[in-house]
Amino acid sequence: MKEFLSNDTCPIRSILDRLGDKWSILIFLTLSTNGTMRFNEINRSIGDISHRMLTVTLRTLEEDGLISRKIYAEVPPRVEYKLTELG
């Protein structure tokens, strides 16, 4: 029987950790269905996610290169999110 790599070196475990949580999956589904969306649109679409959890999840997915964030220099500021090619 083959053994899997430890948690620190296994790339599959890293991918599952990132994509396996329910908020990441719901954000991916929402953005893939609706395309480019603003923060409040994503929040309303998912419904039961807190603002803090949505913010943290979006930042993490952006750091991983799975979604992109575009900030418009307007008053009030407008920020849009969409999936990247990798996402």
Biopython code that builds the backbone (N, CA, C, O; Angstrom):
import numpy as np
from Bio.PDB.StructureBuilder import StructureBuilder

atoms = [
    (1, "MET", "N", (0.843, -1.183, 0.000)),
    (1, "MET", "CA", (0.000, 0.000, 0.000)),
    (1, "MET", "C", (0.886, 1.243, 0.000)),
    (1, "MET", "O", (1.844, 1.328, 0.769)),
    (2, "LYS", "N", (0.567, 2.202, -0.860)),
    (2, "LYS", "CA", (1.339, 3.438, -0.923)),
    (2, "LYS", "C", (0.915, 4.369, 0.195)),
    (2, "LYS", "O", (-0.243, 4.379, 0.613)),
    (3, "GLU", "N", (1.868, 5.147, 0.670)),
    (3, "GLU", "CA", (1.574, 6.124, 1.710)),
    (3, "GLU", "C", (1.518, 7.521, 1.099)),
    (3, "GLU", "O", (2.230, 7.828, 0.143)),
    (4, "PHE", "N", (0.667, 8.350, 1.665)),
    (4, "PHE", "CA", (0.577, 9.729, 1.223)),
    (4, "PHE", "C", (1.655, 10.545, 1.902)),
    (4, "PHE", "O", (2.152, 10.177, 2.967)),
    (5, "LEU", "N", (2.013, 11.656, 1.279)),
    (5, "LEU", "CA", (3.001, 12.552, 1.857)),
    (5, "LEU", "C", (2.436, 13.209, 3.111)),
    (5, "LEU", "O", (1.221, 13.257, 3.304)),
    (6, "SER", "N", (3.314, 13.707, 3.949)),
    (6, "SER", "CA", (2.862, 14.378, 5.168)),
    (6, "SER", "C", (2.105, 15.655, 4.816)),
    (6, "SER", "O", (2.146, 16.113, 3.674)),
    (7, "ASN", "N", (1.425, 16.218, 5.784)),
    (7, "ASN", "CA", (0.617, 17.423, 5.562)),
    (7, "ASN", "C", (1.431, 18.585, 5.010)),
    (7, "ASN", "O", (0.913, 19.382, 4.227)),
    (8, "ASP", "N", (2.692, 18.695, 5.402)),
    (8, "ASP", "CA", (3.514, 19.826, 4.993)),
    (8, "ASP", "C", (3.956, 19.763, 3.537)),
    (8, "ASP", "O", (4.216, 20.804, 2.935)),
    (9, "THR", "N", (4.046, 18.574, 2.958)),
    (9, "THR", "CA", (4.612, 18.450, 1.614)),
    (9, "THR", "C", (3.628, 17.945, 0.564)),
    (9, "THR", "O", (3.988, 17.865, -0.610)),
    (10, "CYS", "N", (2.443, 17.614, 0.932)),
    (10, "CYS", "CA", (1.487, 17.050, -0.020)),
    (10, "CYS", "C", (0.681, 18.164, -0.709)),
    (10, "CYS", "O", (-0.105, 18.842, -0.047)),
    (11, "PRO", "N", (0.861, 18.365, -2.019)),
    (11, "PRO", "CA", (0.128, 19.432, -2.712)),
    (11, "PRO", "C", (-1.378, 19.169, -2.780)),
    (11, "PRO", "O", (-2.170, 20.111, -2.793)),
    (12, "ILE", "N", (-1.766, 17.925, -2.823)),
    (12, "ILE", "CA", (-3.197, 17.602, -2.874)),
    (12, "ILE", "C", (-3.883, 18.027, -1.585)),
    (12, "ILE", "O", (-4.997, 18.549, -1.620)),
    (13, "ARG", "N", (-3.236, 17.811, -0.457)),
    (13, "ARG", "CA", (-3.812, 18.238, 0.827)),
    (13, "ARG", "C", (-3.977, 19.756, 0.866)),
    (13, "ARG", "O", (-4.969, 20.260, 1.393)),
    (14, "SER", "N", (-3.015, 20.480, 0.315)),
    (14, "SER", "CA", (-3.103, 21.940, 0.288)),
    (14, "SER", "C", (-4.293, 22.399, -0.547)),
    (14, "SER", "O", (-5.022, 23.307, -0.149)),
    (15, "ILE", "N", (-4.487, 21.777, -1.695)),
    (15, "ILE", "CA", (-5.612, 22.131, -2.561)),
    (15, "ILE", "C", (-6.936, 21.812, -1.877)),
    (15, "ILE", "O", (-7.858, 22.627, -1.915)),
    (16, "LEU", "N", (-7.044, 20.663, -1.265)),
    (16, "LEU", "CA", (-8.276, 20.290, -0.575)),
    (16, "LEU", "C", (-8.549, 21.188, 0.621)),
    (16, "LEU", "O", (-9.701, 21.518, 0.902)),
    (17, "ASP", "N", (-7.490, 21.588, 1.331)),
    (17, "ASP", "CA", (-7.677, 22.515, 2.442)),
    (17, "ASP", "C", (-8.249, 23.837, 1.970)),
    (17, "ASP", "O", (-9.133, 24.404, 2.612)),
    (18, "ARG", "N", (-7.742, 24.331, 0.841)),
    (18, "ARG", "CA", (-8.187, 25.621, 0.330)),
    (18, "ARG", "C", (-9.592, 25.550, -0.246)),
    (18, "ARG", "O", (-10.423, 26.415, 0.031)),
    (19, "LEU", "N", (-9.861, 24.534, -1.040)),
    (19, "LEU", "CA", (-11.143, 24.465, -1.749)),
    (19, "LEU", "C", (-12.196, 23.660, -1.017)),
    (19, "LEU", "O", (-13.364, 23.677, -1.406)),
    (20, "GLY", "N", (-11.814, 22.963, 0.022)),
    (20, "GLY", "CA", (-12.736, 22.063, 0.695)),
    (20, "GLY", "C", (-13.664, 22.724, 1.677)),
    (20, "GLY", "O", (-14.660, 22.118, 2.075)),
    (21, "ASP", "N", (-13.375, 23.960, 2.090)),
    (21, "ASP", "CA", (-14.286, 24.581, 3.048)),
    (21, "ASP", "C", (-15.532, 25.097, 2.335)),
    (21, "ASP", "O", (-15.485, 25.444, 1.155)),
    (22, "LYS", "N", (-16.623, 25.143, 3.050)),
    (22, "LYS", "CA", (-17.905, 25.429, 2.390)),
    (22, "LYS", "C", (-17.979, 26.841, 1.811)),
    (22, "LYS", "O", (-18.631, 27.043, 0.786)),
    (23, "TRP", "N", (-17.326, 27.825, 2.442)),
    (23, "TRP", "CA", (-17.432, 29.193, 1.932)),
    (23, "TRP", "C", (-16.702, 29.348, 0.609)),
    (23, "TRP", "O", (-17.203, 30.017, -0.294)),
    (24, "SER", "N", (-15.533, 28.745, 0.479)),
    (24, "SER", "CA", (-14.800, 28.832, -0.792)),
    (24, "SER", "C", (-15.611, 28.220, -1.919)),
    (24, "SER", "O", (-15.697, 28.792, -3.006)),
    (25, "ILE", "N", (-16.203, 27.068, -1.671)),
    (25, "ILE", "CA", (-17.022, 26.396, -2.686)),
    (25, "ILE", "C", (-18.209, 27.266, -3.083)),
    (25, "ILE", "O", (-18.517, 27.394, -4.268)),
    (26, "LEU", "N", (-18.879, 27.866, -2.095)),
    (26, "LEU", "CA", (-20.032, 28.717, -2.407)),
    (26, "LEU", "C", (-19.620, 29.978, -3.166)),
    (26, "LEU", "O", (-20.344, 30.426, -4.055)),
    (27, "ILE", "N", (-18.470, 30.551, -2.827)),
    (27, "ILE", "CA", (-17.992, 31.726, -3.552)),
    (27, "ILE", "C", (-17.648, 31.350, -4.987)),
    (27, "ILE", "O", (-17.990, 32.083, -5.915)),
    (28, "PHE", "N", (-16.972, 30.211, -5.183)),
    (28, "PHE", "CA", (-16.670, 29.748, -6.541)),
    (28, "PHE", "C", (-17.950, 29.543, -7.340)),
    (28, "PHE", "O", (-18.047, 29.982, -8.486)),
    (29, "LEU", "N", (-18.911, 28.892, -6.753)),
    (29, "LEU", "CA", (-20.179, 28.636, -7.435)),
    (29, "LEU", "C", (-20.879, 29.945, -7.795)),
    (29, "LEU", "O", (-21.378, 30.100, -8.910)),
    (30, "THR", "N", (-20.912, 30.877, -6.859)),
    (30, "THR", "CA", (-21.567, 32.163, -7.090)),
    (30, "THR", "C", (-20.892, 32.942, -8.206)),
    (30, "THR", "O", (-21.566, 33.468, -9.091)),
    (31, "LEU", "N", (-19.549, 33.022, -8.173)),
    (31, "LEU", "CA", (-18.834, 33.780, -9.197)),
    (31, "LEU", "C", (-18.862, 33.086, -10.558)),
    (31, "LEU", "O", (-18.912, 33.752, -11.592)),
    (32, "SER", "N", (-18.829, 31.761, -10.563)),
    (32, "SER", "CA", (-18.883, 31.066, -11.848)),
    (32, "SER", "C", (-20.266, 31.179, -12.494)),
    (32, "SER", "O", (-20.383, 31.183, -13.719)),
    (33, "THR", "N", (-21.290, 31.269, -11.682)),
    (33, "THR", "CA", (-22.652, 31.400, -12.198)),
    (33, "THR", "C", (-22.957, 32.827, -12.641)),
    (33, "THR", "O", (-23.582, 33.039, -13.680)),
    (34, "ASN", "N", (-22.515, 33.805, -11.850)),
    (34, "ASN", "CA", (-22.905, 35.195, -12.081)),
    (34, "ASN", "C", (-21.836, 36.065, -12.717)),
    (34, "ASN", "O", (-22.127, 37.193, -13.114)),
    (35, "GLY", "N", (-20.620, 35.581, -12.825)),
    (35, "GLY", "CA", (-19.541, 36.408, -13.381)),
    (35, "GLY", "C", (-19.021, 37.396, -12.361)),
    (35, "GLY", "O", (-18.940, 37.089, -11.171)),
    (36, "THR", "N", (-18.672, 38.578, -12.822)),
    (36, "THR", "CA", (-18.128, 39.625, -11.956)),
    (36, "THR", "C", (-19.210, 40.128, -11.005)),
    (36, "THR", "O", (-20.336, 40.414, -11.412)),
    (37, "MET", "N", (-18.841, 40.229, -9.726)),
    (37, "MET", "CA", (-19.807, 40.656, -8.710)),
    (37, "MET", "C", (-19.140, 41.562, -7.694)),
    (37, "MET", "O", (-17.927, 41.507, -7.488)),
    (38, "ARG", "N", (-19.949, 42.396, -7.066)),
    (38, "ARG", "CA", (-19.488, 43.228, -5.962)),
    (38, "ARG", "C", (-19.662, 42.471, -4.655)),
    (38, "ARG", "O", (-20.369, 41.467, -4.584)),
    (39, "PHE", "N", (-18.991, 42.985, -3.612)),
    (39, "PHE", "CA", (-18.991, 42.329, -2.310)),
    (39, "PHE", "C", (-20.409, 42.066, -1.803)),
    (39, "PHE", "O", (-20.733, 40.939, -1.428)),
    (40, "ASN", "N", (-21.249, 43.092, -1.790)),
    (40, "ASN", "CA", (-22.612, 42.932, -1.258)),
    (40, "ASN", "C", (-23.461, 41.990, -2.110)),
    (40, "ASN", "O", (-24.351, 41.319, -1.589)),
    (41, "GLU", "N", (-23.196, 41.938, -3.394)),
    (41, "GLU", "CA", (-23.922, 40.994, -4.254)),
    (41, "GLU", "C", (-23.550, 39.553, -3.888)),
    (41, "GLU", "O", (-24.415, 38.679, -3.827)),
    (42, "ILE", "N", (-22.264, 39.316, -3.647)),
    (42, "ILE", "CA", (-21.824, 37.979, -3.229)),
    (42, "ILE", "C", (-22.446, 37.644, -1.881)),
    (42, "ILE", "O", (-22.930, 36.531, -1.673)),
    (43, "ASN", "N", (-22.431, 38.607, -0.969)),
    (43, "ASN", "CA", (-22.985, 38.393, 0.370)),
    (43, "ASN", "C", (-24.474, 38.060, 0.308)),
    (43, "ASN", "O", (-24.934, 37.138, 0.983)),
    (44, "ARG", "N", (-25.224, 38.802, -0.494)),
    (44, "ARG", "CA", (-26.665, 38.528, -0.629)),
    (44, "ARG", "C", (-26.917, 37.180, -1.300)),
    (44, "ARG", "O", (-27.851, 36.465, -0.935)),
    (45, "SER", "N", (-26.087, 36.837, -2.273)),
    (45, "SER", "CA", (-26.261, 35.582, -2.997)),
    (45, "SER", "C", (-26.039, 34.370, -2.087)),
    (45, "SER", "O", (-26.785, 33.392, -2.150)),
    (46, "ILE", "N", (-25.010, 34.445, -1.243)),
    (46, "ILE", "CA", (-24.722, 33.327, -0.340)),
    (46, "ILE", "C", (-25.667, 33.341, 0.849)),
    (46, "ILE", "O", (-26.143, 32.289, 1.277)),
    (47, "GLY", "N", (-25.941, 34.515, 1.383)),
    (47, "GLY", "CA", (-26.956, 34.636, 2.427)),
    (47, "GLY", "C", (-26.462, 34.501, 3.851)),
    (47, "GLY", "O", (-26.469, 35.484, 4.592)),
    (48, "ASP", "N", (-26.036, 33.326, 4.257)),
    (48, "ASP", "CA", (-25.749, 33.096, 5.673)),
    (48, "ASP", "C", (-24.274, 33.232, 6.046)),
    (48, "ASP", "O", (-23.857, 32.708, 7.079)),
    (49, "ILE", "N", (-23.480, 33.918, 5.237)),
    (49, "ILE", "CA", (-22.069, 34.144, 5.539)),
    (49, "ILE", "C", (-21.926, 35.529, 6.182)),
    (49, "ILE", "O", (-22.566, 36.487, 5.749)),
    (50, "SER", "N", (-21.088, 35.628, 7.210)),
    (50, "SER", "CA", (-20.863, 36.917, 7.857)),
    (50, "SER", "C", (-19.949, 37.765, 6.981)),
    (50, "SER", "O", (-19.228, 37.246, 6.128)),
    (51, "HIS", "N", (-19.989, 39.072, 7.202)),
    (51, "HIS", "CA", (-19.127, 39.974, 6.438)),
    (51, "HIS", "C", (-17.660, 39.639, 6.674)),
    (51, "HIS", "O", (-16.859, 39.657, 5.739)),
    (52, "ARG", "N", (-17.311, 39.337, 7.908)),
    (52, "ARG", "CA", (-15.922, 39.018, 8.237)),
    (52, "ARG", "C", (-15.462, 37.751, 7.528)),
    (52, "ARG", "O", (-14.373, 37.725, 6.955)),
    (53, "MET", "N", (-16.275, 36.706, 7.561)),
    (53, "MET", "CA", (-15.890, 35.444, 6.917)),
    (53, "MET", "C", (-15.791, 35.614, 5.406)),
    (53, "MET", "O", (-14.902, 35.042, 4.775)),
    (54, "LEU", "N", (-16.693, 36.392, 4.825)),
    (54, "LEU", "CA", (-16.627, 36.639, 3.390)),
    (54, "LEU", "C", (-15.354, 37.410, 3.041)),
    (54, "LEU", "O", (-14.681, 37.091, 2.060)),
    (55, "THR", "N", (-15.029, 38.411, 3.835)),
    (55, "THR", "CA", (-13.819, 39.192, 3.608)),
    (55, "THR", "C", (-12.573, 38.319, 3.698)),
    (55, "THR", "O", (-11.709, 38.376, 2.823)),
    (56, "VAL", "N", (-12.478, 37.516, 4.747)),
    (56, "VAL", "CA", (-11.313, 36.647, 4.947)),
    (56, "VAL", "C", (-11.190, 35.638, 3.815)),
    (56, "VAL", "O", (-10.093, 35.412, 3.304)),
    (57, "THR", "N", (-12.295, 35.032, 3.420)),
    (57, "THR", "CA", (-12.268, 34.023, 2.355)),
    (57, "THR", "C", (-11.900, 34.646, 1.017)),
    (57, "THR", "O", (-11.110, 34.071, 0.268)),
    (58, "LEU", "N", (-12.461, 35.818, 0.703)),
    (58, "LEU", "CA", (-12.125, 36.497, -0.548)),
    (58, "LEU", "C", (-10.645, 36.876, -0.585)),
    (58, "LEU", "O", (-9.993, 36.713, -1.617)),
    (59, "ARG", "N", (-10.113, 37.376, 0.519)),
    (59, "ARG", "CA", (-8.689, 37.736, 0.569)),
    (59, "ARG", "C", (-7.801, 36.514, 0.369)),
    (59, "ARG", "O", (-6.813, 36.569, -0.364)),
    (60, "THR", "N", (-8.155, 35.418, 1.019)),
    (60, "THR", "CA", (-7.361, 34.196, 0.891)),
    (60, "THR", "C", (-7.388, 33.675, -0.540)),
    (60, "THR", "O", (-6.351, 33.296, -1.084)),
    (61, "LEU", "N", (-8.563, 33.654, -1.147)),
    (61, "LEU", "CA", (-8.680, 33.188, -2.531)),
    (61, "LEU", "C", (-7.941, 34.114, -3.489)),
    (61, "LEU", "O", (-7.390, 33.658, -4.491)),
    (62, "GLU", "N", (-7.927, 35.411, -3.187)),
    (62, "GLU", "CA", (-7.182, 36.356, -4.013)),
    (62, "GLU", "C", (-5.674, 36.125, -3.865)),
    (62, "GLU", "O", (-4.944, 36.152, -4.856)),
    (63, "GLU", "N", (-5.208, 35.900, -2.642)),
    (63, "GLU", "CA", (-3.783, 35.629, -2.404)),
    (63, "GLU", "C", (-3.334, 34.366, -3.137)),
    (63, "GLU", "O", (-2.196, 34.276, -3.598)),
    (64, "ASP", "N", (-4.233, 33.401, -3.239)),
    (64, "ASP", "CA", (-3.920, 32.148, -3.927)),
    (64, "ASP", "C", (-4.038, 32.267, -5.444)),
    (64, "ASP", "O", (-3.705, 31.328, -6.167)),
    (65, "GLY", "N", (-4.512, 33.417, -5.932)),
    (65, "GLY", "CA", (-4.620, 33.636, -7.372)),
    (65, "GLY", "C", (-5.849, 33.009, -7.996)),
    (65, "GLY", "O", (-5.895, 32.833, -9.214)),
    (66, "LEU", "N", (-6.849, 32.667, -7.193)),
    (66, "LEU", "CA", (-8.041, 32.014, -7.720)),
    (66, "LEU", "C", (-9.138, 33.000, -8.101)),
    (66, "LEU", "O", (-9.973, 32.704, -8.956)),
    (67, "ILE", "N", (-9.136, 34.162, -7.475)),
    (67, "ILE", "CA", (-10.067, 35.220, -7.857)),
    (67, "ILE", "C", (-9.269, 36.514, -7.992)),
    (67, "ILE", "O", (-8.182, 36.645, -7.429)),
    (68, "SER", "N", (-9.815, 37.459, -8.739)),
    (68, "SER", "CA", (-9.180, 38.760, -8.866)),
    (68, "SER", "C", (-10.109, 39.815, -8.285)),
    (68, "SER", "O", (-11.332, 39.675, -8.289)),
    (69, "ARG", "N", (-9.491, 40.866, -7.791)),
    (69, "ARG", "CA", (-10.223, 41.962, -7.161)),
    (69, "ARG", "C", (-9.837, 43.240, -7.884)),
    (69, "ARG", "O", (-8.651, 43.538, -8.030)),
    (70, "LYS", "N", (-10.823, 43.994, -8.336)),
    (70, "LYS", "CA", (-10.562, 45.249, -9.025)),
    (70, "LYS", "C", (-11.218, 46.382, -8.248)),
    (70, "LYS", "O", (-12.415, 46.352, -7.961)),
    (71, "ILE", "N", (-10.404, 47.382, -7.914)),
    (71, "ILE", "CA", (-10.874, 48.539, -7.146)),
    (71, "ILE", "C", (-11.001, 49.722, -8.099)),
    (71, "ILE", "O", (-10.067, 50.027, -8.841)),
    (72, "TYR", "N", (-12.146, 50.385, -8.081)),
    (72, "TYR", "CA", (-12.386, 51.562, -8.897)),
    (72, "TYR", "C", (-12.264, 52.803, -8.021)),
    (72, "TYR", "O", (-12.783, 52.834, -6.906)),
    (73, "ALA", "N", (-11.583, 53.820, -8.524)),
    (73, "ALA", "CA", (-11.386, 55.061, -7.779)),
    (73, "ALA", "C", (-12.632, 55.931, -7.919)),
    (73, "ALA", "O", (-12.671, 56.876, -8.708)),
    (74, "GLU", "N", (-13.632, 55.589, -7.143)),
    (74, "GLU", "CA", (-14.897, 56.318, -7.153)),
    (74, "GLU", "C", (-15.277, 56.633, -5.713)),
    (74, "GLU", "O", (-14.695, 56.090, -4.774)),
    (75, "VAL", "N", (-16.248, 57.504, -5.549)),
    (75, "VAL", "CA", (-16.790, 57.783, -4.227)),
    (75, "VAL", "C", (-18.255, 57.422, -4.272)),
    (75, "VAL", "O", (-19.001, 58.045, -5.027)),
    (76, "PRO", "N", (-18.708, 56.444, -3.501)),
    (76, "PRO", "CA", (-17.940, 55.534, -2.650)),
    (76, "PRO", "C", (-17.154, 54.538, -3.503)),
    (76, "PRO", "O", (-17.500, 54.290, -4.658)),
    (77, "PRO", "N", (-16.091, 53.968, -2.921)),
    (77, "PRO", "CA", (-15.271, 53.017, -3.682)),
    (77, "PRO", "C", (-16.083, 51.808, -4.143)),
    (77, "PRO", "O", (-16.960, 51.314, -3.435)),
    (78, "ARG", "N", (-15.766, 51.357, -5.340)),
    (78, "ARG", "CA", (-16.437, 50.171, -5.887)),
    (78, "ARG", "C", (-15.373, 49.093, -6.073)),
    (78, "ARG", "O", (-14.315, 49.344, -6.650)),
    (79, "VAL", "N", (-15.666, 47.885, -5.575)),
    (79, "VAL", "CA", (-14.752, 46.757, -5.685)),
    (79, "VAL", "C", (-15.506, 45.598, -6.318)),
    (79, "VAL", "O", (-16.605, 45.252, -5.886)),
    (80, "GLU", "N", (-14.907, 44.998, -7.350)),
    (80, "GLU", "CA", (-15.527, 43.865, -8.029)),
    (80, "GLU", "C", (-14.612, 42.653, -7.967)),
    (80, "GLU", "O", (-13.388, 42.779, -8.003)),
    (81, "TYR", "N", (-15.225, 41.476, -7.874)),
    (81, "TYR", "CA", (-14.508, 40.216, -7.804)),
    (81, "TYR", "C", (-14.915, 39.336, -8.980)),
    (81, "TYR", "O", (-16.068, 39.346, -9.410)),
    (82, "LYS", "N", (-13.948, 38.575, -9.493)),
    (82, "LYS", "CA", (-14.268, 37.596, -10.532)),
    (82, "LYS", "C", (-13.243, 36.475, -10.463)),
    (82, "LYS", "O", (-12.163, 36.640, -9.895)),
    (83, "LEU", "N", (-13.593, 35.331, -11.049)),
    (83, "LEU", "CA", (-12.674, 34.205, -11.092)),
    (83, "LEU", "C", (-11.539, 34.500, -12.056)),
    (83, "LEU", "O", (-11.745, 35.148, -13.082)),
    (84, "THR", "N", (-10.352, 34.031, -11.737)),
    (84, "THR", "CA", (-9.212, 34.131, -12.654)),
    (84, "THR", "C", (-9.192, 32.897, -13.545)),
    (84, "THR", "O", (-10.011, 31.993, -13.380)),
    (85, "GLU", "N", (-8.270, 32.860, -14.477)),
    (85, "GLU", "CA", (-8.105, 31.673, -15.323)),
    (85, "GLU", "C", (-7.816, 30.446, -14.458)),
    (85, "GLU", "O", (-8.348, 29.365, -14.712)),
    (86, "LEU", "N", (-6.975, 30.613, -13.438)),
    (86, "LEU", "CA", (-6.644, 29.519, -12.537)),
    (86, "LEU", "C", (-7.867, 29.054, -11.760)),
    (86, "LEU", "O", (-8.063, 27.859, -11.539)),
    (87, "GLY", "N", (-8.699, 30.036, -11.343)),
    (87, "GLY", "CA", (-9.906, 29.726, -10.584)),
    (87, "GLY", "C", (-10.929, 29.049, -11.450)),
    (87, "GLY", "O", (-12.014, 28.713, -10.976)),
]
sb = StructureBuilder()
sb.init_structure("model")
sb.init_model(0)
sb.init_chain("A")
sb.init_seg("    ")
for serial, (resi, resn, name, xyz) in enumerate(atoms, 1):
    if name == "N":
        sb.init_residue(resn, " ", resi, " ")
    sb.init_atom(name, np.array(xyz, "f"), 0.0, 1.0, " ", f" {name:<3s}", serial, name[0])
structure = sb.get_structure()
